[in-house]
Amino acid sequence: MIVMTGIRVELNRRERAILRAVAAGRAVLVWSCEPDLTVDGCWCDHSAVHNLLEAGLIAGARQVGFGQPTPAVVTDAGAVVLDEATEFVA
């Protein structure tokens, strides 16, 4: 559990792994009404990706058209969550 500005963010292991992969530059978002994400070319768990996007922890590097790919990036909020999780585990 991570608390950010009064908002409690709880990530499961899969969501944390996806967040780390995005931070490492290994992920691509395919934009649609429900975006999909690949890590190293493999599709990720749709609900985990949805949760990360809804929480504002990941985003596309740029706006693209429907069905088009864009590199996934960790947002500032996502970076805080990663830093907090790293400190907690260490």
N, C-alpha and C positions, 0 to 999 in steps of 0.2 A: 504494500500500500504506500502510495506517495501522496502527500498533501501539497497542492499548489494553490496559492492565493485563496484558501478556503474551499477549494474543490478537491475532492478525494478521487484519485486516479488509481484504480487497481487493474493491473495487467496480469494475464495468465502467462504461462511459459511460452506458449506459441506466439502471443502478441509481443512479448519481449524479444523473442528470437527474430521476428519480422522487423521490429524496430531497429535492432542491431544490424540486420542485413541492409536495411535502407540506409542507415548511417554509414555503412561500409561502401555504399555506392553500387550495390549488387542488385537493385530492384528497379523495375519499370512498371509504371501505372498505364493501364489502357483505359482511357476515359470513356464513360458512358453514364447512364442514369444510375447505375451501381458499378463503380469502377472496379476493375480487376487488377491484380498485382502479380508479377512474376519475380521470382528470385532465382538468379542463375538459370533463367529460361523455364522454370517450373512454376505452375500456378499455385498460388497460396490460398489458404483457407479464407473463403469469402467473408464469413462473419467476423473473423479477426481483422481483416483489412477494413471492413466497414467500421468496426469499433475504433480503430486507430485514426481513420479519417474523420469520423464524427467527433472524436475527442480533440481533433486538431493537432495530433502528434506527427502526422505525415501529410504530405501534399505533393502535387505535381510540380516539377521544376518550372514549367511554363504552361500556359493555357493552350490546349490543342483541341482539334475538332473531335466530334463523336467517333469513337472507335480507334482513335489515334494514340500511339504510345508517347510517353514522356518519362524521363527519369524521375524516380521518386526521391524526395528529399525529406529529411527530418526538419520539422519546424523548430522554432525557438523553444516552444513548450515541450516538444519531444526531446530536445537536447537536455532540458532540465530533468525530465523523467529519466533519461538514460544516465545522467550524472548521479542522480539520487539513488537509482537502482544499483549502480556500480559501487557507490559508497556503502550501501546497505549490505551488499553481498561480500564485500572485501573485509 
